[in-house]
Each structure stands twice: as C-alpha cells, then as structure tokens.
Amino acid sequence: MSTEPKINDQFWFDMSYDMVKDSVKRIKESAGKLEALLLWAFGIYTGSAVFTVEFKNINSIGILLILCLPYLFLLIGYWYAHVAQFPTTVKFDYRSPARIQAAYISGYNKSKKSLDISKWLTFIGFLTLATSLMLAFVLKNQPQDKIYLNANLNKPTNTLLVTGYFPPKKEITFHLISYFKKDSTKTSSGAFLNSETGTFYQAFPVDTAARKLSIEIGWTDDNYEHKIAKNITKSNK
C-alpha cells in the first residue's frame, strides 16, 4: 500500500490547471445568475412603481426621480451582466505560449470587469429599489372618486398588474380571459372584497403562450350590476 500523501505538489498543480481552465466559464455562470436576479428585481420594481404612481400623491420631481432611479441602475446592470457573457475577441500568435497566455488573460479581464460593474450597479439598484418601496408605504394616497381600470403586463414575472378605483368594501368579481392561437380561450374567475379606500391592486398570473388578454371587473351596487373591462395585446406591450 502506498503511503505517499494525496495532497502534494502535483495536487496543487492539477488544482491550478482546473482553476485557470474554468475561470472564464465561472465568470459567465456568475453573470448568468446575476442576470436572473436582475430580472426578478425588475418584476418587483415594476409592481411597486405601478402601485406608487397609480395610488400615491407624488407632489415633487425629486420623489419621481427617486422612483425612476432603480430602473436606470437595474437596466444598465443587466446590460453589463449580459456583456460579461459575450465571447471576447482577441488576437494572438498561436505559435507563442506567452502571447496565448496574454490573450487569455485579456479576455478574462474584460469579462471580469463587466461582471464587477454589473455587481456594483445591482447593489446600487437594490438600494434605490428599497427606497422606492419605502416611499410606496410612506406617501399618502391620492384622493379618488372616479371609477377606472388599468392593466399592465409585467413580462419578467408573467403577471398582469390590474389597478383601479371601485366602490369601497364591495365584493369584486373578475374574469381573466386568455386568447391563444386558433381563437381558443381560457378563463380564470374569482371574487374578493375591495379595500376600505376603494383602491384596487391585484397581480394575476398569465399564460406565456397567450397572444391577447382581457380582464373584466364587476360589482353590484343598489341591485344594479356594473362591469368594466380592459384588453391587452401582448405583442404591443
């Protein structure tokens, strides 16, 4: 039986080989995970921004700017995370190991720089996102007295954000109709009690294969049935 230790100089030589060989691959994998995180953050931001603009009393340009900042940082961070996954173009003399090494390091550094920039932009984006979320709770509600319905498709989370104003404390019914190819449809229905202030905000999951959506909201007031509807064509969103 051999008593030679398994962790020796050759072990570390082999380790360094794997580290160098997979270094660019690990950067691209990290950038892909960061990209997925940014898409999730976009979904959170879209929902909070729609809610804040729709229902809160925004009375200064400064507040509006704070609400817009997360989108800017997250968007640029997403771009750099995407760039970090691009193949890098480098020129080298295939007969010279030193130049091959220099070309490899150059490509690695380019990808790493894009990833590092994306990390910092994501960090700043999450800070500004947290600030905008706090504003959504701190700002006062703007007064509403007219019935209306808005609907916005949030593609990163595949949800339909439905907002509006309806009679307070009324039972609200909804019918979400998804239209597919060959005119086939799928309907989701339900009911719930509206808020005390009358402001309405719900996120409905949607089928990614649907080419068109229709949301219908209804309620009964003084024995009279009211309905309001909104159509959304996904290709236009």
N, C-alpha and C positions, 0 to 999 in steps of 0.2 A: 504493500500500500504506500502510495506517495505521500510524503509529509510536507511537500512544497506548499507554502501558503497560496491561497487562491487570489488574495488581494496583493498583487505585486506590481512592479513597474509596467509589465505588459497589460495588466488590467486597466491601469490609468491611461496607457497609450490607446487601448481599444475604446475607452470611455471618451477620450478627446476626439477620436475619429467619428464616433456617433454624434457628439455634440456639434462638431463642425458640419458634418454631412446633413444633419436635420435642423440646423439653425434657421435657415430661411423658411423651411416648412413650418417650424413652430411659430415664427412671426406671422405667417399668413393665417395659421389656425387661430392665433390670438386676435388678429384683425377681424376674422370672420365672427368670432364670439362677441367682439366689441360692436360689430355691425348689427348683430341680432339684438344686443342690449339697447342700442340707439333706436332701433325700430320700435321696441317696447316703450321706450321713453317718448317717442313721437305719439304713440297711442294715448299715453297718459296726458301729454301736453294738449293734444287736440281736444280731448274731452273736457279738461279743465278750462281751456281757452274759450270753447264754445259756451260753457256754462257761465263763465265770468262776463263775457261780452253780452250774452243774452239777458242775464238777470241782474247784474250788479251795476251800481251807479258809478260809472267811470267819469270823473269830472276834471281830469287833468291829463296833459300829454305825457307827463312823467310816468303815471300809472300805466298808460297804454304802452309806453316804451318798455317798461319792465315786463309786461305781458308778452311782448314780441321778442325779447332777448333770448329766451330759451330756444325758440325756433331757429334763430340765427346760429347759435353755438352748436346745437344738435345737428343742424344741416351740414355745416362745414366739417364737424367732427365725423359725420357719416361719410362725407366725401373722402377725407383723409384715410379712414378705415378701409374704404374701397380701393384707394390708390395703393395702400400698403400690400394689397393682394395682387396688383398688376405685375406681370413679368417685367423685369428690368432689362433694358438693352445696354450691353457693354461690349466694347471691342477689345480683343486681346490676341496675342500671338500664341497659337496653340502649341508652339514648339518651346515656349519658355514657361517653366513652372512658376517662376516669380511673377510673371505678368498674369498668368491664370489666377494665382492667389490674389493679386491686387484687384483683378476684375471681380472675383467672387466677393471680396471684402467690400468693394464699391457698391455692388448690387445689394449686399446685406445691409450696408449703412443707409442706403436710400429707403429701403423698406422699413427699417427700424425708425428712421427719422419721421416718416409718415405715421407710423404707429404711435410714436411718442406724442406727436402733435395731436393726433386723434384722442389720446388718453387725456391730455390736458383740456382740450375743448369739451370732452364729455364730462369731465369733472366740473368745469365752469357751467356747462349746460345744466347739470343736475342741481347746482347751487341756485341758478336763476329759476329753474323749474320749481324747486322747493319754495322760493319766494313768491312765484306766481300762484302756487297752490294755497299759500297762506293768505294772499290777497283775496282769493275766492271766498274765504271764510270771514275775513275782516271787513271787506267792503259792504256797505249797506245795499239792500235790494232796491232796485229802481221801481217806482210805482207802476202798476199795470192795471188797466181797466178794460182793455180790448182783447177779444178772443183772437188768437192767432196760432199758427202751427208752422214750425220749421223742421227740416230734416237734413242732416249732413252725413255722408258716408265716410266713415273712418277706415281707410283701407288697411293700415298696419294691423289693426285688431279685428278687421272684418265685422264691424258693428255699425248699426245705423243709430246716430245720435239724434233723438227726437226731443225738441224743446217747444215750449209754447205757454200760453196762459188760458186756463179754463176755469169754470166756476169752482171756488174752493170747497173742499170736503165732499165733492161729488164723486160717485162711482164712475170711473172712466173705463170704457171698453176700447180695445184696439184690435185691428185686423192687419197683419203684415202679410202682403201678397208678394211672392217672388215669381217673376216671369222668366221662363227658360226658353231654349230653342224649341221650335215647332209648336209654339204657343202653349206649352204645358205650364201649369202653375202649381204653387204650393202655398198654403195659407196657415199662418200661426195666429192664434187668437188668445185673448185673456182679458182680465179686468182687475182693477185695483183702485184704492181710494186716493183721490188727489190731495195735494198738500193744503195746509190751512191758508197759505198765502195765495194759492191759485197757480203758482209757478209749476211748470211741468218739465221734468227732465228724466228721460229714460234711454238706456242703451240696449238695443235689440241685436242679437247675433244674426248675421245674414249668411246665406249660402254663396260661396265664392263663384259658383257657376251661373248664378242668376244674372241676366242681362238688364233687367229692369226691376225696380221695387216700387211698391205702393203701400203707404201707411194710412190707415183710416182710423180716426179717433171719434168716439161717440159718447154722449151722456144724455141723461133725461132731466129736464127742468120744467116744473109745472105741468107734468104729464105730457110734455112735448119732447120728442126725440130729436137731438141735434147731432149732426155729423160734419166732420171736416177732414179732408184728405190731401195728401201730397204725393206726387210721383217723382221718382229719382231714376234717371237713366245712368247706369254705371259707366258707360263709355264717355259720358260728359263730365264725370267727377274726377 
